Amino acid sequence: MGVYEENIVPVKISRLAEYVSKRKHITLDDALVYIYSNSMYKALYDDGAKWWYLSTEALYDEFERVEKQQSKTISRPAFEFFVYVLEKYAIYKGIDGLQVYALFKEYGVDSFLVDHYDLLHTQGTGYVLDEIERFIQKRRKK
């Protein structure tokens, strides 16, 4: 990625955050969480895609389209398990829940936990935390 793109993306993100905040009637902090948790965020740095050329409104529409695709309905027990594990991992690592949420999103731990709920929820907390550690380590090596 060129220097121009590296410099324009943060400007695009700040403008997008302001737009998201107004459109969704949320705080700027919440708008940033919306942006950074959407898989479109990483695509902004893709040289081939050149998403940074889009207007703020068009970029928002694309984020919304991806958000709808990302959203999948999960059962209440699977969601409660996800939140339980997230909180336990936060305590284990000594960081707050938002940081863990961002970490889980970045490495796909959220999908891993939901997709493997049937097996993981029957295991002890220590085992699940160890599995998350291994999962993240494997993803970091890619």
C-alpha positions as CSV (number, residue, x, y, z in Angstrom):
1,M,0.0,0.0,0.0
2,G,1.3,3.4,-0.9
3,V,1.8,6.3,1.4
4,Y,-1.2,8.1,0.0
5,E,-3.5,5.3,0.8
6,E,-2.1,4.9,4.3
7,N,-2.8,8.5,4.9
8,I,-6.2,8.7,3.3
9,V,-7.8,5.7,5.1
10,P,-7.7,7.3,8.6
11,V,-9.4,10.4,7.1
12,K,-12.0,8.2,5.5
13,I,-12.5,6.4,8.8
14,S,-13.0,9.6,10.8
15,R,-15.5,10.9,8.2
16,L,-17.3,7.6,8.2
17,A,-17.5,7.5,12.0
18,E,-19.1,10.9,12.0
19,Y,-21.6,9.8,9.3
20,V,-22.4,6.5,11.1
21,S,-22.8,8.4,14.4
22,K,-25.4,10.7,12.8
23,R,-27.2,8.0,10.8
24,K,-27.5,5.6,13.6
25,H,-27.9,8.2,16.4
26,I,-24.9,6.7,18.4
27,T,-21.8,8.2,19.9
28,L,-18.6,8.5,17.9
29,D,-17.1,5.8,20.2
30,D,-19.9,3.4,19.3
31,A,-19.5,4.4,15.6
32,L,-15.8,3.4,15.8
33,V,-16.7,0.1,17.3
34,Y,-19.2,-0.4,14.5
35,I,-16.4,0.3,11.9
36,Y,-13.6,-1.6,13.5
37,S,-15.8,-4.7,14.1
38,N,-17.0,-4.8,10.4
39,S,-14.9,-6.9,8.1
40,M,-15.0,-4.0,5.6
41,Y,-12.5,-2.2,7.8
42,K,-9.6,-4.4,6.7
43,A,-10.8,-4.1,3.1
44,L,-10.1,-0.4,3.2
45,Y,-6.4,-1.1,3.1
46,D,-6.7,-3.5,0.1
47,D,-4.7,-2.0,-2.7
48,G,-6.7,-3.8,-5.4
49,A,-10.2,-2.9,-4.1
50,K,-9.5,0.8,-3.6
51,W,-12.5,1.3,-1.3
52,W,-11.1,4.6,-0.1
53,Y,-12.2,6.1,-3.4
54,L,-15.9,5.8,-2.4
55,S,-17.8,8.7,-1.0
56,T,-18.6,8.5,2.7
57,E,-22.3,7.7,1.9
58,A,-21.3,4.9,-0.5
59,L,-18.8,3.5,2.0
60,Y,-21.5,3.5,4.7
61,D,-23.8,1.6,2.4
62,E,-21.1,-1.0,1.8
63,F,-20.4,-1.3,5.5
64,E,-24.2,-1.8,6.1
65,R,-24.3,-4.5,3.4
66,V,-21.4,-6.4,4.9
67,E,-22.9,-5.9,8.4
68,K,-26.1,-7.6,7.3
69,Q,-24.2,-10.5,5.9
70,Q,-22.1,-10.8,9.0
71,S,-25.1,-10.8,11.3
72,K,-26.3,-14.3,11.9
73,T,-28.9,-15.4,14.4
74,I,-27.5,-17.4,17.2
75,S,-29.3,-19.2,20.0
76,R,-29.6,-17.6,23.3
77,P,-27.6,-20.3,25.1
78,A,-24.8,-19.9,22.5
79,F,-24.8,-16.1,23.0
80,E,-24.7,-16.5,26.8
81,F,-21.8,-18.9,26.4
82,F,-20.0,-16.4,24.2
83,V,-20.5,-13.6,26.7
84,Y,-19.4,-15.8,29.6
85,V,-16.2,-16.9,27.8
86,L,-15.5,-13.3,26.8
87,E,-15.8,-12.1,30.4
88,K,-13.7,-15.0,31.7
89,Y,-11.0,-14.3,29.1
90,A,-11.0,-10.6,30.1
91,I,-10.3,-11.6,33.7
92,Y,-7.7,-14.2,32.6
93,K,-5.8,-11.6,30.5
94,G,-6.4,-8.7,32.9
95,I,-8.0,-6.5,30.2
96,D,-11.5,-5.1,29.7
97,G,-14.3,-6.7,27.8
98,L,-14.2,-4.3,24.9
99,Q,-10.6,-5.2,24.2
100,V,-11.4,-8.9,24.3
101,Y,-14.4,-8.3,22.0
102,A,-12.1,-6.6,19.5
103,L,-9.5,-9.3,19.8
104,F,-12.1,-12.0,19.3
105,K,-13.4,-10.2,16.2
106,E,-9.9,-9.7,14.8
107,Y,-9.0,-13.4,15.0
108,G,-12.5,-14.9,14.5
109,V,-12.8,-16.3,18.0
110,D,-16.4,-15.1,18.1
111,S,-17.3,-17.3,15.2
112,F,-15.2,-20.2,16.6
113,L,-17.0,-20.1,19.9
114,V,-20.5,-19.9,18.3
115,D,-19.8,-22.5,15.6
116,H,-18.4,-25.0,18.1
117,Y,-20.8,-24.2,21.0
118,D,-22.2,-27.7,21.1
119,L,-18.8,-29.1,22.0
120,L,-17.1,-26.2,23.9
121,H,-19.9,-25.5,26.3
122,T,-19.5,-29.0,27.7
123,Q,-15.9,-28.4,28.6
124,G,-14.4,-26.6,31.6
125,T,-13.6,-22.9,31.5
126,G,-9.8,-23.6,31.7
127,Y,-10.0,-25.9,28.7
128,V,-12.0,-23.3,26.6
129,L,-9.5,-20.5,27.5
130,D,-6.6,-22.8,26.5
131,E,-8.4,-23.5,23.2
132,I,-8.8,-19.8,22.6
133,E,-5.1,-19.2,23.2
134,R,-4.2,-21.9,20.7
135,F,-6.7,-20.6,18.2
136,I,-5.4,-17.1,18.4
137,Q,-1.8,-18.3,18.1
138,K,-2.5,-20.2,15.0
139,R,-4.3,-17.2,13.4
140,R,-1.4,-14.9,14.3
141,K,1.0,-17.2,12.4
142,K,-1.0,-16.9,9.1
